[in-house]
Amino acid sequence: MVNLDITWTKGPALDDSDSGLPPEVIAEGIVRDLQAALNEFTAIARSLGGEVDVPEAEVE
């Protein structure tokens, strides 16, 4: 039998109530992380020979 229970832990950087950072700064960090992940997935798909049509987004 296999146990697939997953426990999610919340890192201190993700706890916006303790970080003291304004929500805009937290949101900008999330957008940067998501864009980086999208770029990595796009690169992997292209390296596997897939045609990927992903518009490039500018992150400030």
C-alpha distance matrix in Angstrom:
0.0 3.8 6.7 9.7 12.2 15.5 18.5 21.8 24.6 28.1 30.3 33.9 35.4 33.7 35.1 38.4 39.7 39.8 40.8 44.3 44.2 45.6 43.3 45.1 44.2 40.5 40.6 42.4 39.7 37.0 39.0 39.6 35.9 35.1 37.9 36.8 33.3 34.9 37.2 34.3 32.4 35.8 36.5 33.1 33.8 37.3 36.3 34.1 37.2 36.5 39.4 38.9 41.4 40.8 43.9 44.5 44.6 46.8 45.4 48.0
3.8 0.0 3.8 6.3 9.2 12.2 15.3 18.5 21.3 24.8 26.9 30.5 31.8 30.2 31.7 35.0 36.5 36.6 37.4 40.9 40.7 42.1 39.8 41.5 40.6 36.9 37.0 38.7 36.0 33.3 35.4 35.8 32.1 31.3 34.2 33.0 29.6 31.3 33.6 30.7 29.0 32.4 33.1 29.9 30.7 34.2 33.3 31.2 34.4 33.7 36.5 35.8 38.2 37.5 40.5 40.9 41.0 43.1 41.6 44.3
6.7 3.8 0.0 3.8 5.7 8.9 11.8 15.1 17.9 21.5 23.7 27.3 28.8 27.1 28.4 31.7 33.0 33.1 34.1 37.6 37.6 39.0 36.8 38.7 37.8 34.1 34.3 36.2 33.5 30.9 33.2 33.8 30.1 29.5 32.7 31.6 28.2 30.2 32.6 29.9 28.4 32.0 32.8 29.9 30.8 34.4 33.7 32.0 35.2 34.2 36.8 35.7 37.9 36.8 39.6 39.9 39.5 41.5 39.8 42.2
9.7 6.3 3.8 0.0 3.8 6.2 9.8 12.6 15.8 19.1 21.5 25.1 26.2 24.3 25.8 29.0 30.5 30.9 31.7 35.0 34.8 36.0 33.6 35.4 34.6 30.9 30.9 32.8 30.3 27.5 29.7 30.4 26.7 26.0 29.1 28.2 24.8 26.7 29.2 26.7 25.1 28.7 29.7 26.9 27.7 31.4 30.9 29.3 32.4 31.2 33.6 32.4 34.4 33.2 35.9 36.2 35.9 37.9 36.3 38.8
12.2 9.2 5.7 3.8 0.0 3.8 6.6 9.9 13.0 16.4 19.0 22.5 24.0 21.9 23.1 26.3 27.6 27.9 29.0 32.3 32.3 33.7 31.4 33.5 32.7 29.0 29.3 31.4 28.9 26.2 28.7 29.6 26.1 25.6 29.0 28.2 25.0 27.1 29.8 27.6 26.2 29.8 31.1 28.6 29.5 33.2 32.9 31.6 34.6 33.2 35.5 33.8 35.6 34.0 36.4 36.6 35.8 37.6 35.7 37.9
15.5 12.2 8.9 6.2 3.8 0.0 3.8 6.4 9.6 12.9 15.5 19.0 20.3 18.3 19.7 22.9 24.4 24.6 25.5 28.9 28.8 30.2 27.9 30.0 29.1 25.3 25.7 27.8 25.2 22.6 25.2 26.0 22.5 22.2 25.6 24.9 21.9 24.2 26.8 24.7 23.6 27.3 28.5 26.3 27.5 31.1 30.9 29.9 33.0 31.5 33.6 31.7 33.3 31.4 33.7 33.6 32.6 34.2 32.2 34.3
18.5 15.3 11.8 9.8 6.6 3.8 0.0 3.8 6.4 9.8 12.6 15.9 17.7 15.8 16.7 20.1 21.3 21.3 22.5 25.9 26.1 27.7 25.8 28.1 27.1 23.4 24.2 26.4 23.8 21.4 24.5 25.3 21.9 22.1 25.7 24.9 22.3 24.9 27.6 25.6 25.0 28.7 29.9 28.0 29.4 32.9 32.8 32.1 35.2 33.7 35.6 33.4 34.7 32.6 34.4 34.0 32.8 34.0 31.6 33.4
21.8 18.5 15.1 12.6 9.9 6.4 3.8 0.0 3.7 6.6 9.5 12.9 14.3 12.1 13.3 16.6 18.1 18.3 19.2 22.5 22.5 24.0 22.1 24.4 23.3 19.6 20.5 22.7 20.1 17.8 21.0 21.9 18.6 18.9 22.6 22.0 19.7 22.3 25.0 23.4 23.0 26.6 27.9 26.5 28.0 31.3 31.4 31.1 34.0 32.4 34.0 31.5 32.6 30.1 31.7 31.1 29.6 30.6 28.1 29.8
24.6 21.3 17.9 15.8 13.0 9.6 6.4 3.7 0.0 3.7 6.3 9.5 11.5 10.0 10.8 14.4 15.7 15.4 16.3 19.8 20.1 22.1 20.7 23.1 21.7 18.1 19.7 21.8 18.9 17.3 20.8 21.4 18.2 19.3 22.9 22.1 20.3 23.3 25.6 24.1 24.3 27.8 28.9 27.8 29.6 32.7 32.7 32.8 35.8 34.3 35.8 33.1 34.1 31.4 32.7 31.7 29.9 30.5 27.7 28.9
28.1 24.8 21.5 19.1 16.4 12.9 9.8 6.6 3.7 0.0 3.8 6.5 8.2 6.4 7.1 10.7 12.2 11.9 12.7 16.1 16.4 18.4 17.1 19.7 18.3 14.7 16.6 18.8 16.1 14.7 18.4 19.1 16.4 17.7 21.3 20.8 19.5 22.5 24.8 23.8 24.3 27.5 28.7 28.1 29.9 32.8 33.1 33.5 36.3 34.7 35.8 32.9 33.5 30.5 31.4 30.2 28.1 28.3 25.3 26.2
30.3 26.9 23.7 21.5 19.0 15.5 12.6 9.5 6.3 3.8 0.0 3.8 5.4 5.4 6.9 10.3 12.1 10.9 10.9 14.6 14.8 17.3 16.6 18.8 16.8 13.6 16.0 17.5 14.4 13.9 17.7 17.7 15.1 17.2 20.4 19.5 18.7 22.0 23.8 22.8 23.9 27.0 27.8 27.5 29.7 32.3 32.4 33.2 36.0 34.6 35.7 32.8 33.4 30.3 31.0 29.4 27.2 27.1 23.9 24.5
33.9 30.5 27.3 25.1 22.5 19.0 15.9 12.9 9.5 6.5 3.8 0.0 3.8 5.4 5.4 8.3 9.7 7.7 7.6 11.4 12.1 15.1 15.1 17.5 15.3 12.5 15.6 17.1 14.3 14.5 18.3 18.3 16.4 18.8 21.7 21.0 20.8 24.1 25.7 25.0 26.4 29.3 30.1 30.1 32.4 34.7 34.9 36.0 38.7 37.3 38.2 35.1 35.4 32.1 32.4 30.5 28.1 27.5 24.0 24.0
35.4 31.8 28.8 26.2 24.0 20.3 17.7 14.3 11.5 8.2 5.4 3.8 0.0 3.8 5.6 7.2 9.9 8.5 6.7 10.3 9.9 12.7 12.6 14.5 11.9 9.3 12.4 13.5 10.5 11.2 14.8 14.7 13.1 15.7 18.4 17.8 18.1 21.2 22.7 22.3 23.9 26.6 27.4 27.8 30.0 32.1 32.5 33.9 36.4 34.9 35.5 32.3 32.5 29.1 29.1 27.1 24.5 23.8 20.2 20.2
33.7 30.2 27.1 24.3 21.9 18.3 15.8 12.1 10.0 6.4 5.4 5.4 3.8 0.0 3.8 5.8 8.8 8.9 8.0 11.2 10.5 12.4 11.3 13.5 11.9 8.4 10.8 12.8 10.3 9.8 13.6 14.3 12.5 14.4 17.5 17.5 17.2 20.0 22.1 21.9 23.0 25.7 27.0 27.2 29.0 31.4 32.1 33.1 35.5 33.7 34.2 31.0 31.0 27.7 27.8 26.2 23.6 23.3 20.0 20.4
35.1 31.7 28.4 25.8 23.1 19.7 16.7 13.3 10.8 7.1 6.9 5.4 5.6 3.8 0.0 3.8 5.5 5.7 6.3 9.3 9.8 11.7 11.0 14.1 12.9 9.8 12.5 15.0 13.1 12.7 16.4 17.5 16.1 17.8 20.9 21.1 20.9 23.6 25.7 25.6 26.6 29.3 30.7 30.9 32.6 35.1 35.8 36.8 39.1 37.2 37.7 34.4 34.3 30.9 30.9 29.4 26.6 26.1 22.7 22.7
38.4 35.0 31.7 29.0 26.3 22.9 20.1 16.6 14.4 10.7 10.3 8.3 7.2 5.8 3.8 0.0 3.8 5.4 5.0 6.7 6.7 8.1 7.6 10.9 10.0 7.5 10.3 12.9 11.8 12.0 15.3 16.6 16.1 17.7 20.5 21.2 21.5 23.8 25.8 26.3 27.4 29.7 31.3 31.9 33.4 35.6 36.7 37.8 39.9 37.9 38.0 34.5 34.0 30.5 30.0 28.4 25.3 24.5 21.1 20.7
39.7 36.5 33.0 30.5 27.6 24.4 21.3 18.1 15.7 12.2 12.1 9.7 9.9 8.8 5.5 3.8 0.0 3.8 5.8 6.4 8.2 9.5 9.7 13.3 12.9 10.9 13.6 16.3 15.5 15.7 18.9 20.4 19.8 21.4 24.3 25.0 25.2 27.5 29.6 30.0 31.0 33.4 35.0 35.5 37.1 39.3 40.4 41.4 43.6 41.5 41.6 38.1 37.6 34.1 33.6 32.0 28.8 28.0 24.6 23.9
39.8 36.6 33.1 30.9 27.9 24.6 21.3 18.3 15.4 11.9 10.9 7.7 8.5 8.9 5.7 5.4 3.8 0.0 3.8 5.6 8.3 10.9 11.9 15.1 13.8 12.0 15.4 17.4 16.0 16.8 20.2 21.0 20.2 22.4 25.1 25.3 25.6 28.3 30.1 30.2 31.6 34.1 35.3 35.8 37.7 39.9 40.6 41.8 44.1 42.3 42.7 39.3 39.0 35.4 35.0 33.2 30.1 29.0 25.4 24.6
40.8 37.4 34.1 31.7 29.0 25.5 22.5 19.2 16.3 12.7 10.9 7.6 6.7 8.0 6.3 5.0 5.8 3.8 0.0 3.8 5.3 8.6 10.1 12.7 10.7 9.4 13.0 14.5 13.0 14.4 17.6 18.0 17.6 20.1 22.5 22.6 23.4 26.0 27.5 27.8 29.5 31.8 32.8 33.6 35.6 37.5 38.3 39.8 42.0 40.3 40.5 37.0 36.7 33.0 32.5 30.3 27.3 25.9 22.3 21.3
44.3 40.9 37.6 35.0 32.3 28.9 25.9 22.5 19.8 16.1 14.6 11.4 10.3 11.2 9.3 6.7 6.4 5.6 3.8 0.0 3.8 6.6 9.1 11.6 10.2 10.0 13.4 14.8 14.2 15.9 18.7 19.3 19.6 22.0 24.0 24.5 25.6 28.0 29.4 30.1 31.8 33.8 35.0 36.1 37.9 39.7 40.7 42.2 44.3 42.4 42.3 38.8 38.1 34.4 33.4 31.2 27.9 26.3 22.6 21.1
44.2 40.7 37.6 34.8 32.3 28.8 26.1 22.5 20.1 16.4 14.8 12.1 9.9 10.5 9.8 6.7 8.2 8.3 5.3 3.8 0.0 3.8 6.4 8.2 6.4 6.7 10.1 11.2 10.9 12.9 15.3 16.0 16.7 19.0 20.7 21.4 22.8 24.9 26.3 27.3 29.0 30.7 32.0 33.3 35.1 36.7 37.8 39.5 41.3 39.4 39.2 35.6 34.7 31.0 29.8 27.6 24.2 22.5 18.9 17.4
45.6 42.1 39.0 36.0 33.7 30.2 27.7 24.0 22.1 18.4 17.3 15.1 12.7 12.4 11.7 8.1 9.5 10.9 8.6 6.6 3.8 0.0 3.8 5.5 5.5 6.6 8.9 10.3 11.3 12.9 14.7 16.0 17.2 18.9 20.5 21.8 23.3 24.9 26.4 27.9 29.3 30.7 32.4 33.9 35.2 36.8 38.3 39.9 41.4 39.3 38.7 35.0 33.8 30.0 28.6 26.6 23.0 21.3 18.0 16.4
43.3 39.8 36.8 33.6 31.4 27.9 25.8 22.1 20.7 17.1 16.6 15.1 12.6 11.3 11.0 7.6 9.7 11.9 10.1 9.1 6.4 3.8 0.0 3.8 5.5 5.0 6.0 8.6 9.9 10.5 12.2 14.3 15.3 16.4 18.2 20.0 21.1 22.4 24.3 25.8 26.9 28.3 30.3 31.6 32.7 34.4 36.1 37.5 39.0 36.6 36.0 32.3 31.0 27.3 26.1 24.4 20.9 19.7 16.6 15.7
45.1 41.5 38.7 35.4 33.5 30.0 28.1 24.4 23.1 19.7 18.8 17.5 14.5 13.5 14.1 10.9 13.3 15.1 12.7 11.6 8.2 5.5 3.8 0.0 3.8 5.4 5.1 6.1 8.7 9.9 10.5 12.3 14.3 15.3 16.4 18.4 20.0 20.9 22.5 24.4 25.7 26.7 28.6 30.3 31.3 32.7 34.6 36.2 37.4 35.1 34.1 30.4 28.9 25.1 23.5 21.7 18.0 16.5 13.4 12.2
44.2 40.6 37.8 34.6 32.7 29.1 27.1 23.3 21.7 18.3 16.8 15.3 11.9 11.9 12.9 10.0 12.9 13.8 10.7 10.2 6.4 5.5 5.5 3.8 0.0 3.8 5.4 5.1 6.3 8.7 9.9 10.7 12.5 14.4 15.4 16.7 18.6 20.0 21.2 22.9 24.6 25.8 27.2 29.0 30.4 31.7 33.2 35.0 36.5 34.5 33.8 30.1 29.0 25.2 23.7 21.5 18.0 16.2 12.7 11.3
40.5 36.9 34.1 30.9 29.0 25.3 23.4 19.6 18.1 14.7 13.6 12.5 9.3 8.4 9.8 7.5 10.9 12.0 9.4 10.0 6.7 6.6 5.0 5.4 3.8 0.0 3.8 5.5 5.2 6.4 8.8 10.0 10.7 12.5 14.4 15.5 16.7 18.5 20.2 21.4 22.8 24.4 26.0 27.3 28.8 30.4 31.9 33.4 35.0 33.0 32.6 29.0 28.1 24.4 23.5 21.5 18.3 17.2 13.7 13.3
40.6 37.0 34.3 30.9 29.3 25.7 24.2 20.5 19.7 16.6 16.0 15.6 12.4 10.8 12.5 10.3 13.6 15.4 13.0 13.4 10.1 8.9 6.0 5.1 5.4 3.8 0.0 3.8 5.4 5.0 6.2 8.7 9.9 10.5 12.2 14.2 15.3 16.4 18.3 20.0 21.0 22.3 24.3 25.8 26.8 28.4 30.2 31.6 33.0 30.6 30.0 26.3 25.1 21.4 20.4 18.7 15.4 14.6 11.6 11.8
42.4 38.7 36.2 32.8 31.4 27.8 26.4 22.7 21.8 18.8 17.5 17.1 13.5 12.8 15.0 12.9 16.3 17.4 14.5 14.8 11.2 10.3 8.6 6.1 5.1 5.5 3.8 0.0 3.8 5.4 5.1 6.2 8.6 9.9 10.5 12.3 14.3 15.3 16.5 18.5 20.0 20.9 22.6 24.5 25.7 26.9 28.6 30.4 31.7 29.5 28.8 25.1 23.9 20.1 18.7 16.5 13.1 11.7 8.3 8.1
39.7 36.0 33.5 30.3 28.9 25.2 23.8 20.1 18.9 16.1 14.4 14.3 10.5 10.3 13.1 11.8 15.5 16.0 13.0 14.2 10.9 11.3 9.9 8.7 6.3 5.2 5.4 3.8 0.0 3.8 5.4 5.1 6.2 8.6 9.9 10.6 12.4 14.2 15.4 16.7 18.5 19.9 21.2 22.8 24.4 25.8 27.1 28.9 30.6 28.7 28.4 24.8 24.2 20.5 19.7 17.4 14.5 13.4 9.8 10.1
37.0 33.3 30.9 27.5 26.2 22.6 21.4 17.8 17.3 14.7 13.9 14.5 11.2 9.8 12.7 12.0 15.7 16.8 14.4 15.9 12.9 12.9 10.5 9.9 8.7 6.4 5.0 5.4 3.8 0.0 3.8 5.4 5.1 6.1 8.6 9.9 10.6 12.2 14.2 15.4 16.5 18.2 20.0 21.2 22.5 24.3 25.8 27.1 28.8 26.7 26.4 22.9 22.3 18.7 18.3 16.6 13.9 13.8 10.8 12.1
39.0 35.4 33.2 29.7 28.7 25.2 24.5 21.0 20.8 18.4 17.7 18.3 14.8 13.6 16.4 15.3 18.9 20.2 17.6 18.7 15.3 14.7 12.2 10.5 9.9 8.8 6.2 5.1 5.4 3.8 0.0 3.8 5.5 5.1 6.1 8.6 9.8 10.4 12.2 14.2 15.3 16.2 18.3 20.0 20.9 22.3 24.2 25.7 27.0 24.7 24.0 20.3 19.4 15.6 14.9 13.1 10.1 10.2 7.6 9.6
39.6 35.8 33.8 30.4 29.6 26.0 25.3 21.9 21.4 19.1 17.7 18.3 14.7 14.3 17.5 16.6 20.4 21.0 18.0 19.3 16.0 16.0 14.3 12.3 10.7 10.0 8.7 6.2 5.1 5.4 3.8 0.0 3.8 5.5 5.2 6.2 8.6 9.9 10.5 12.4 14.3 15.2 16.5 18.5 20.0 21.0 22.6 24.5 25.9 24.1 23.6 20.1 19.5 15.8 15.1 12.6 10.1 9.5 6.5 8.5
35.9 32.1 30.1 26.7 26.1 22.5 21.9 18.6 18.2 16.4 15.1 16.4 13.1 12.5 16.1 16.1 19.8 20.2 17.6 19.6 16.7 17.2 15.3 14.3 12.5 10.7 9.9 8.6 6.2 5.1 5.5 3.8 0.0 3.8 5.5 5.1 6.2 8.6 9.9 10.7 12.4 14.2 15.4 16.7 18.4 20.0 21.2 22.8 24.7 23.0 23.0 19.7 19.7 16.2 16.4 14.3 12.5 12.7 10.1 12.3
35.1 31.3 29.5 26.0 25.6 22.2 22.1 18.9 19.3 17.7 17.2 18.8 15.7 14.4 17.8 17.7 21.4 22.4 20.1 22.0 19.0 18.9 16.4 15.3 14.4 12.5 10.5 9.9 8.6 6.1 5.1 5.5 3.8 0.0 3.8 5.4 5.0 6.1 8.6 9.8 10.5 12.1 14.2 15.3 16.4 18.2 19.9 21.1 22.7 20.5 20.4 16.9 16.8 13.3 13.8 12.5 10.8 12.1 10.4 13.3
37.9 34.2 32.7 29.1 29.0 25.6 25.7 22.6 22.9 21.3 20.4 21.7 18.4 17.5 20.9 20.5 24.3 25.1 22.5 24.0 20.7 20.5 18.2 16.4 15.4 14.4 12.2 10.5 9.9 8.6 6.1 5.2 5.5 3.8 0.0 3.8 5.4 5.0 6.1 8.6 9.9 10.4 12.3 14.3 15.2 16.3 18.3 20.0 21.1 19.1 18.5 15.0 14.5 10.9 10.9 9.0 7.6 8.9 7.9 11.3
36.8 33.0 31.6 28.2 28.2 24.9 24.9 22.0 22.1 20.8 19.5 21.0 17.8 17.5 21.1 21.2 25.0 25.3 22.6 24.5 21.4 21.8 20.0 18.4 16.7 15.5 14.2 12.3 10.6 9.9 8.6 6.2 5.1 5.4 3.8 0.0 3.8 5.4 5.1 6.3 8.7 9.8 10.6 12.5 14.3 15.4 16.5 18.6 20.2 18.8 18.8 15.6 16.0 12.8 13.3 11.0 10.4 11.2 9.9 12.9
33.3 29.6 28.2 24.8 25.0 21.9 22.3 19.7 20.3 19.5 18.7 20.8 18.1 17.2 20.9 21.5 25.2 25.6 23.4 25.6 22.8 23.3 21.1 20.0 18.6 16.7 15.3 14.3 12.4 10.6 9.8 8.6 6.2 5.0 5.4 3.8 0.0 3.8 5.4 5.1 6.2 8.5 9.9 10.6 12.3 14.2 15.3 16.7 18.6 17.0 17.5 14.5 15.4 12.5 14.0 12.7 12.4 14.0 13.0 16.1
34.9 31.3 30.2 26.7 27.1 24.2 24.9 22.3 23.3 22.5 22.0 24.1 21.2 20.0 23.6 23.8 27.5 28.3 26.0 28.0 24.9 24.9 22.4 20.9 20.0 18.5 16.4 15.3 14.2 12.2 10.4 9.9 8.6 6.1 5.0 5.4 3.8 0.0 3.8 5.4 5.1 6.0 8.6 9.9 10.5 12.2 14.1 15.4 16.6 14.5 14.5 11.1 11.7 8.8 10.5 9.8 10.1 12.6 12.5 16.1
37.2 33.6 32.6 29.2 29.8 26.8 27.6 25.0 25.6 24.8 23.8 25.7 22.7 22.1 25.7 25.8 29.6 30.1 27.5 29.4 26.3 26.4 24.3 22.5 21.2 20.2 18.3 16.5 15.4 14.2 12.2 10.5 9.9 8.6 6.1 5.1 5.4 3.8 0.0 3.8 5.5 5.1 6.2 8.7 9.9 10.5 12.2 14.3 15.4 14.0 13.9 10.8 11.6 9.0 10.4 8.8 10.0 11.9 12.2 15.7
34.3 30.7 29.9 26.7 27.6 24.7 25.6 23.4 24.1 23.8 22.8 25.0 22.3 21.9 25.6 26.3 30.0 30.2 27.8 30.1 27.3 27.9 25.8 24.4 22.9 21.4 20.0 18.5 16.7 15.4 14.2 12.4 10.7 9.8 8.6 6.3 5.1 5.4 3.8 0.0 3.8 5.4 5.1 6.2 8.7 9.9 10.5 12.5 14.4 13.5 14.4 12.0 13.8 11.8 13.8 12.6 13.7 15.5 15.3 18.6
32.4 29.0 28.4 25.1 26.2 23.6 25.0 23.0 24.3 24.3 23.9 26.4 23.9 23.0 26.6 27.4 31.0 31.6 29.5 31.8 29.0 29.3 26.9 25.7 24.6 22.8 21.0 20.0 18.5 16.5 15.3 14.3 12.4 10.5 9.9 8.7 6.2 5.1 5.5 3.8 0.0 3.8 5.4 5.1 6.1 8.6 9.8 10.7 12.6 11.0 12.1 9.8 11.9 10.4 13.3 13.1 14.5 17.0 17.2 20.7
35.8 32.4 32.0 28.7 29.8 27.3 28.7 26.6 27.8 27.5 27.0 29.3 26.6 25.7 29.3 29.7 33.4 34.1 31.8 33.8 30.7 30.7 28.3 26.7 25.8 24.4 22.3 20.9 19.9 18.2 16.2 15.2 14.2 12.1 10.4 9.8 8.5 6.0 5.1 5.4 3.8 0.0 3.8 5.4 5.1 6.1 8.5 9.9 10.7 9.0 9.2 6.6 8.7 7.6 10.6 10.6 12.9 15.6 16.6 20.2
36.5 33.1 32.8 29.7 31.1 28.5 29.9 27.9 28.9 28.7 27.8 30.1 27.4 27.0 30.7 31.3 35.0 35.3 32.8 35.0 32.0 32.4 30.3 28.6 27.2 26.0 24.3 22.6 21.2 20.0 18.3 16.5 15.4 14.2 12.3 10.6 9.9 8.6 6.2 5.1 5.4 3.8 0.0 3.8 5.5 5.2 6.1 8.6 9.9 9.6 10.5 8.9 11.5 10.7 13.2 12.6 15.0 17.2 18.0 21.3
33.1 29.9 29.9 26.9 28.6 26.3 28.0 26.5 27.8 28.1 27.5 30.1 27.8 27.2 30.9 31.9 35.5 35.8 33.6 36.1 33.3 33.9 31.6 30.3 29.0 27.3 25.8 24.5 22.8 21.2 20.0 18.5 16.7 15.3 14.3 12.5 10.6 9.9 8.7 6.2 5.1 5.4 3.8 0.0 3.8 5.4 5.1 6.3 8.8 8.7 10.9 10.0 13.2 12.9 15.9 15.8 18.0 20.3 20.9 24.3
33.8 30.7 30.8 27.7 29.5 27.5 29.4 28.0 29.6 29.9 29.7 32.4 30.0 29.0 32.6 33.4 37.1 37.7 35.6 37.9 35.1 35.2 32.7 31.3 30.4 28.8 26.8 25.7 24.4 22.5 20.9 20.0 18.4 16.4 15.2 14.3 12.3 10.5 9.9 8.7 6.1 5.1 5.5 3.8 0.0 3.8 5.5 5.2 6.5 5.2 7.5 7.0 10.5 11.1 14.6 15.3 17.8 20.7 21.7 25.3
37.3 34.2 34.4 31.4 33.2 31.1 32.9 31.3 32.7 32.8 32.3 34.7 32.1 31.4 35.1 35.6 39.3 39.9 37.5 39.7 36.7 36.8 34.4 32.7 31.7 30.4 28.4 26.9 25.8 24.3 22.3 21.0 20.0 18.2 16.3 15.4 14.2 12.2 10.5 9.9 8.6 6.1 5.2 5.4 3.8 0.0 3.8 5.3 5.0 4.9 6.3 6.6 10.0 11.1 14.2 14.7 17.7 20.4 21.9 25.4
36.3 33.3 33.7 30.9 32.9 30.9 32.8 31.4 32.7 33.1 32.4 34.9 32.5 32.1 35.8 36.7 40.4 40.6 38.3 40.7 37.8 38.3 36.1 34.6 33.2 31.9 30.2 28.6 27.1 25.8 24.2 22.6 21.2 19.9 18.3 16.5 15.3 14.1 12.2 10.5 9.8 8.5 6.1 5.1 5.5 3.8 0.0 3.8 5.4 7.3 9.7 10.4 13.9 14.7 17.6 17.7 20.6 22.9 24.0 27.3
34.1 31.2 32.0 29.3 31.6 29.9 32.1 31.1 32.8 33.5 33.2 36.0 33.9 33.1 36.8 37.8 41.4 41.8 39.8 42.2 39.5 39.9 37.5 36.2 35.0 33.4 31.6 30.4 28.9 27.1 25.7 24.5 22.8 21.1 20.0 18.6 16.7 15.4 14.3 12.5 10.7 9.9 8.6 6.3 5.2 5.3 3.8 0.0 3.8 5.7 9.1 10.6 14.3 15.7 19.0 19.7 22.5 25.2 26.3 29.8
37.2 34.4 35.2 32.4 34.6 33.0 35.2 34.0 35.8 36.3 36.0 38.7 36.4 35.5 39.1 39.9 43.6 44.1 42.0 44.3 41.3 41.4 39.0 37.4 36.5 35.0 33.0 31.7 30.6 28.8 27.0 25.9 24.7 22.7 21.1 20.2 18.6 16.6 15.4 14.4 12.6 10.7 9.9 8.8 6.5 5.0 5.4 3.8 0.0 3.8 6.6 9.1 12.7 14.8 18.1 19.2 22.4 25.2 26.8 30.3
36.5 33.7 34.2 31.2 33.2 31.5 33.7 32.4 34.3 34.7 34.6 37.3 34.9 33.7 37.2 37.9 41.5 42.3 40.3 42.4 39.4 39.3 36.6 35.1 34.5 33.0 30.6 29.5 28.7 26.7 24.7 24.1 23.0 20.5 19.1 18.8 17.0 14.5 14.0 13.5 11.0 9.0 9.6 8.7 5.2 4.9 7.3 5.7 3.8 0.0 3.8 6.1 9.7 11.9 15.4 17.0 20.1 23.2 24.9 28.6
39.4 36.5 36.8 33.6 35.5 33.6 35.6 34.0 35.8 35.8 35.7 38.2 35.5 34.2 37.7 38.0 41.6 42.7 40.5 42.3 39.2 38.7 36.0 34.1 33.8 32.6 30.0 28.8 28.4 26.4 24.0 23.6 23.0 20.4 18.5 18.8 17.5 14.5 13.9 14.4 12.1 9.2 10.5 10.9 7.5 6.3 9.7 9.1 6.6 3.8 0.0 3.8 6.7 9.6 12.8 14.9 18.1 21.4 23.5 27.1
38.9 35.8 35.7 32.4 33.8 31.7 33.4 31.5 33.1 32.9 32.8 35.1 32.3 31.0 34.4 34.5 38.1 39.3 37.0 38.8 35.6 35.0 32.3 30.4 30.1 29.0 26.3 25.1 24.8 22.9 20.3 20.1 19.7 16.9 15.0 15.6 14.5 11.1 10.8 12.0 9.8 6.6 8.9 10.0 7.0 6.6 10.4 10.6 9.1 6.1 3.8 0.0 3.8 6.0 9.5 11.5 14.5 17.9 20.0 23.6
41.4 38.2 37.9 34.4 35.6 33.3 34.7 32.6 34.1 33.5 33.4 35.4 32.5 31.0 34.3 34.0 37.6 39.0 36.7 38.1 34.7 33.8 31.0 28.9 29.0 28.1 25.1 23.9 24.2 22.3 19.4 19.5 19.7 16.8 14.5 16.0 15.4 11.7 11.6 13.8 11.9 8.7 11.5 13.2 10.5 10.0 13.9 14.3 12.7 9.7 6.7 3.8 0.0 3.8 6.5 9.4 12.4 15.9 18.4 22.0
40.8 37.5 36.8 33.2 34.0 31.4 32.6 30.1 31.4 30.5 30.3 32.1 29.1 27.7 30.9 30.5 34.1 35.4 33.0 34.4 31.0 30.0 27.3 25.1 25.2 24.4 21.4 20.1 20.5 18.7 15.6 15.8 16.2 13.3 10.9 12.8 12.5 8.8 9.0 11.8 10.4 7.6 10.7 12.9 11.1 11.1 14.7 15.7 14.8 11.9 9.6 6.0 3.8 0.0 3.8 6.3 8.9 12.5 14.7 18.4
43.9 40.5 39.6 35.9 36.4 33.7 34.4 31.7 32.7 31.4 31.0 32.4 29.1 27.8 30.9 30.0 33.6 35.0 32.5 33.4 29.8 28.6 26.1 23.5 23.7 23.5 20.4 18.7 19.7 18.3 14.9 15.1 16.4 13.8 10.9 13.3 14.0 10.5 10.4 13.8 13.3 10.6 13.2 15.9 14.6 14.2 17.6 19.0 18.1 15.4 12.8 9.5 6.5 3.8 0.0 3.8 6.2 9.7 12.6 16.0
44.5 40.9 39.9 36.2 36.6 33.6 34.0 31.1 31.7 30.2 29.4 30.5 27.1 26.2 29.4 28.4 32.0 33.2 30.3 31.2 27.6 26.6 24.4 21.7 21.5 21.5 18.7 16.5 17.4 16.6 13.1 12.6 14.3 12.5 9.0 11.0 12.7 9.8 8.8 12.6 13.1 10.6 12.6 15.8 15.3 14.7 17.7 19.7 19.2 17.0 14.9 11.5 9.4 6.3 3.8 0.0 3.8 6.6 9.5 12.9
44.6 41.0 39.5 35.9 35.8 32.6 32.8 29.6 29.9 28.1 27.2 28.1 24.5 23.6 26.6 25.3 28.8 30.1 27.3 27.9 24.2 23.0 20.9 18.0 18.0 18.3 15.4 13.1 14.5 13.9 10.1 10.1 12.5 10.8 7.6 10.4 12.4 10.1 10.0 13.7 14.5 12.9 15.0 18.0 17.8 17.7 20.6 22.5 22.4 20.1 18.1 14.5 12.4 8.9 6.2 3.8 0.0 3.8 6.4 9.7
46.8 43.1 41.5 37.9 37.6 34.2 34.0 30.6 30.5 28.3 27.1 27.5 23.8 23.3 26.1 24.5 28.0 29.0 25.9 26.3 22.5 21.3 19.7 16.5 16.2 17.2 14.6 11.7 13.4 13.8 10.2 9.5 12.7 12.1 8.9 11.2 14.0 12.6 11.9 15.5 17.0 15.6 17.2 20.3 20.7 20.4 22.9 25.2 25.2 23.2 21.4 17.9 15.9 12.5 9.7 6.6 3.8 0.0 3.8 6.4
45.4 41.6 39.8 36.3 35.7 32.2 31.6 28.1 27.7 25.3 23.9 24.0 20.2 20.0 22.7 21.1 24.6 25.4 22.3 22.6 18.9 18.0 16.6 13.4 12.7 13.7 11.6 8.3 9.8 10.8 7.6 6.5 10.1 10.4 7.9 9.9 13.0 12.5 12.2 15.3 17.2 16.6 18.0 20.9 21.7 21.9 24.0 26.3 26.8 24.9 23.5 20.0 18.4 14.7 12.6 9.5 6.4 3.8 0.0 3.8
48.0 44.3 42.2 38.8 37.9 34.3 33.4 29.8 28.9 26.2 24.5 24.0 20.2 20.4 22.7 20.7 23.9 24.6 21.3 21.1 17.4 16.4 15.7 12.2 11.3 13.3 11.8 8.1 10.1 12.1 9.6 8.5 12.3 13.3 11.3 12.9 16.1 16.1 15.7 18.6 20.7 20.2 21.3 24.3 25.3 25.4 27.3 29.8 30.3 28.6 27.1 23.6 22.0 18.4 16.0 12.9 9.7 6.4 3.8 0.0
